[in-house]
């Protein structure tokens, strides 16, 4: 049965996608390897790294005796990913280009190329992730365009494909896949789902893929001041706030102790800093996202029914999951309340939600709640005001 199935595998020139293609061929599928050229770049020796990666992918395909194609998405990457990243930096946010690239390039443009142009029955990637489908279920999916209506037909049979962590939790990449469309997930195979990274390297070595085993700034500087969050003292200057993210160490000349970025003012260009890596100004326990992307399209039934749901949160790949409560807003955005404050929550990053091993989806962080430091100062001011009020109250007459 597998002989008639045509699978297009995204090839990066790395060990993971190389082994993915190998495993697909071993399963009896008709495999085509495709390298995506998303960027033109040179390394320190003046060599185009994209061409080098493409050559590595081509060599693997030659070894496997499968067709090799190269497709350019440089223009699409510029418009859909890089321009978006620049705009986010200009707003003082810290974007995640990998999540954005997977959403717009690999699981959109590349998916359409694989299915519509090359006539594939499915696409495959070397991500460490798995879906709720068996391989044969992937091939039974019909390639239909996503609905453009605001509401889905209430009589529509809903059986969404779910996204889960792979067997190697240390290498799990569902974080980077948290924005992919449901219609693409339905037609995607993850050959490395049940493997660990070490075992993948072993397979690559046994297959002779030794060449894959061995394996700038674009914004104008906007100078500003480093300002102490505690007393407003100007500590020094910087060359551009977009180059620094919350929680990062600030390089301030003449300062013996380390200072860390805790907030930004994109209007003035000031970067607020604190004298310790665990300053309370770095910790927050609430945030809001833009319209949340649910992998299954619809929010979980529990969230729809009660407008609140318990699950787990992260905003950095491989960070420990934090229990949280999610509140669904009318515009599709969500408020996330964490069970304990997180350090350096950053606007522009993606809030990714999990239920056990299932990746529910993600939303871009657009608003943060008050920091522990702000709350502490608020309490101190209230206490001081109350004390002053008591001192000024007239003594009761005897």
N, C-alpha and C positions, 0 to 999 in steps of 0.2 A: 504493500500500500504506500509505503514511504517513497518508493521510486518515482511516483507521479507528482509528489509534492515539491513545489518550487519555493525555496526560502532564500530571501535576500538578507545577507548578514552585514551589518555596519562594521567596517574594518577601520581601526584607528592606527594600525601599525604597532600596537602594543600586545602584550601577552594575553590579556583577557579576551579580546575580540578574536585573536588568532586561534585560541583554544575553543572558543564558541563555534567558529566555523568548522574546526576539526570534528567536534562532537556532532554537529549537525550532519556532516557527511557520513560519519560512522553510523548514524541512525538511518541512513539510506535516503536522505533527502537530496534533491537536486539543488545544490547551493551555488549562489552567486555572491562574490565579495564586492562590496562597494566602499570606496574611500571618499569621505566628504571633505572637500577643501573649503574651510570656513574663514581662513585668515591667511594673509601674506606676512611672514615674519622671518627675520634673520637672527641667527645666534651670534655669539661673540666673535666667531671666526668668519662671519659673513655668509654662512651656509643657510639656505632656505630650509627651515625645520619642517615645513609642510611637505616639501618634495622628498625629504629624507624619510618622513613617516609614510608617505605614499609608496616609496620604493620598498620599505619594509613590508607593507601590506601586500604589495604585488608579489614579492618573493614568497610569502606564505601561501598566496593563492596558487602560484606556480607549483609549489611543493605539494599542495593538496589536489592539483590538477582541476581547479575550478575556474570559471570565468572571473575576470577582474574588470571593474569599471571605476572611473573617477568622476565625481560630479561636483561642480562648484556652487557653493552657496555663499560666496563672499559678499555679494550684494544683499542677499537676504539677511545674512548675519549682521551686516552694518545697520540695516534698517530696523530689524526686529530685536536685535540683542545689544549691539554696541551703542547705538544712539540712545537706547533705553537706559543703559548703564551710565552714560554720560549725564543724562538728565537727572538720574537719581543722585549722582555725586554732586551736581550743581544745587540740588535741594538739601544737601547736607546729609543724605542717607548713604548707607553702605549696602549696595545691591549684591545679589548672588548670580553672576553670569551663567554658572553651570545649570542652575534650575531653569533660567530663562532660555538658554540654548536648547536644552532638552525639550522644552515645551514648544518652541517655535521652529527649530531646525530639524533635529533628529526625529521627533515624534509628530511632525507636521509635514514639512517639505519633503524630507527623506522618505517618510511613510508613503506619501502620495507617489513619489518617484518609484518606489519599490513595487507598489501594488498596480498603479495605473500605467506606468511606462515600461517596467520590466515584466509585468504580468505575474508577479509573485503571488503565492497563496498566503504567505505570511512574511513578516520581517523578524529579524532577531538582532539582539545586541549582547554585548559581553558584560552587562550589569549584574552585580550580585543582588538579585531580587527574584521574586517569584509571583505568579498570579494564581488566582483560584481555578484556572483552567488546566486541563490536561492538554497535551499537544494536539490530539485529534479534535478537541473542542475548538481550538484556535482555527483549524482549517475549515470548520463548519460555519464560521462566522461569515455573514454577508456584508460586503463593503457598501455601507449606506452612509449618506451624508448626515451630519448631526442636525437635529431639529433646530429651526430658526425661530420657532414660536416661543412666546414668553412662558407659556404653561404647557406641560406635556399632557397628552390625551389620558384622561383618568382611567380609560379602559385598556391602556397599553400594558402589556405584560412586561414587568420589570424584573430582570435577572442580571444585575450588573456584575461585571468582572471586578474582583477585588485585588488589591496590591498588597503583598506581604513581604516581610523581611526574608532574605535568603538564609541558607543554612549557616553561613559565616557571618555571625552578628558583628564581628569586628570590622568586616569589609562591607557590611550592608550599605546599599546605595539607594534605598527607597527615598531617602531624604532628597536626593537630586531628581527623583522621578515624581515628586509630589504634585506637580502641575500638569502631568501629561493627560491628554484627552482620553475619555472612556473608549471612543470608537477606535483609537489607535491601540490602546492596551488590549482590546479584544483580538487584535491581529498580530500580537507580538509574542515571540518565544524568548525565554531566558534560559539558555542552555546551562549556565553556571549556577542555577538556582540551588542545587543541592550540594555544591562543592565549596571547599575552603580555598583560600588563596594559595596556600602551600601545595595543595593537591593539584591545582591548576598549573602551577609552576612545574610540578613533576611531570604532568602530561606534556607540557611544552618542551621540556628537556628530552623526554622520550621520543617526541616527534621530530626533534632536531631543529626546533625554532630558537637556536641560540642567539641569533641577531636581535630578536625581540626580548629575550631574557636579559641581555646586557644593557639593556637600554638606559609697558612704558607710559609712560604718562602721556595723556592727550589733552588735558585741560590746562588752560593758562593759570599760572600760580596766582593765588589771591591771598597775599600776606595778611596777617592779623596778630592779635596778642594772645598770649597764654595768661589767663586770669584766674587767680585763686578763687575757688568756689566758696571758701570760708570767709574771706574778708574783702574780696574785690581787688586785691593787690595785683598789679601787672608784673608777672614773673619773667616774661621774656616775649619773644616774637617767633612766629612760624611763617613758612612760605606758602601754605595752602591747606585749609582745613579739610579739603576733600581727600587728602592723602592719609588722614588719621581717622581711626574709628574708636568708638567708646571702649574704654578698658585698656587701650594701648598706651605704652609708656611714651611720655612726651620728652623729647630731647631738648632740655632747656639749659643753655650755657650758663656756667657760673653756679649751678645748683648742685650741692653735694648729694642731697637725698633725691630719690626717685619721685617723680610726679606723674600722674596718670590722667588721661582724658576722661572726663565724666559727663560733659555736655558740650553742645555747640550752639552758637548764635549765627545762623547763616546770613543774617542781615548785616551784622557788623563784622563778621569774620572772626569773632573772638572764640577761643577754645577754653572752656573752663576746666581747670585741673585740680586734683586733690593730691595730698602728700602720701597717700598709701594705696596699694593695689586693691585693698578691701575697704576703701572709704564708703560710708553709707550712701553717698551720692551716686555710687555705681549700681546700687541694688534697687530693683523694682519688682512688684508682684502683679501688675496689671498691664494689659496692652490691648490695642484694637487693631484689627487687620482691615484691608480693603475687602472687596467681595471675595469670599472664600471659595477656593476651587476644591470641590469634592470629587475624588477619583471615581466614585460611583454615580456622579452627576447630581443626585439629590442628597441633601443632608441625611444623616442617620435618622430613622423613624423616631427614636427617643428624643432627639433634639427638635424635630418638627413638632412632636406632640407636646412637650413640656417647655420648649425654648431654652432648656438647660441640659447639660450632659457632663458626666465625669469621664475624663480620658487622660492622656499623657502628652506632654509638650516638649519640643526642642526647637532651637533656632540655629544651632551649629551642628554640622555633621559629626556624629559619634559622641556628642555630649550625652551624659546620662539623662534619661527621660524624667521629667518632673510632673507629678500629678497635678491636674488642673480642673477647673470648672469652666465650661464654654457656654456663653450666652449668645443666642442667634438674634441678630438685629433684622429689622424689616427690609433693609437694603441688601441683605445677603452677607454683610460683614459680620464679624464676631468679636465679642469681648472675651478675653482669656484671663481668668484669675488663677494665679499659681498658688500651690499649697505652701510654698516658701519663696522668698525673693530670689531672683536670678541676677547674676552679675552681668553688667554690660549688655543688656537688651538694646538692640540697635534698630532704629527705623531704616527701612529698605531691605532688611533681611527677611527671610520667610519664616513664619511660624508654622511648623509642621506638627500635625496631630496624629497620635497613634492610639489604637485600642489593642493592647497586647502586641502581637506581631503584625497586625494590619495597619498599613499607612492609609489614613483617612483622606489626606490631602493637605493643602497649605494655602496660606494667604499672606500677602505682603504686610509687614508691620508698618502702620502709618501713624500710630499715636501711642505714647507711653503714659502710664499712670505716674503719680508723684513718686519720687525716690524716697528711700528710708530717711535720708538727710532732710529733705523738705518736710516730711511728716514729723520728724523729731523737732525741727525748728518751729513748726506750726504748734506743736504741743507746748513747747517752751514759751512761745509768745502768749498762748492762751493762759498758761499757768501764771505768767508774769502779769497779764492783764487782770486776772482774777485776784491776784495778790494786791495789786494796786487799787482795785475797786474796794477790797475789804479795808485797806488802810485809809481810804478816803471816805468810807461810810461813817456818818456821824454816830457818836456813842449814844446808845439809848439813854434817855433821861431817866433819872432815878425818882 
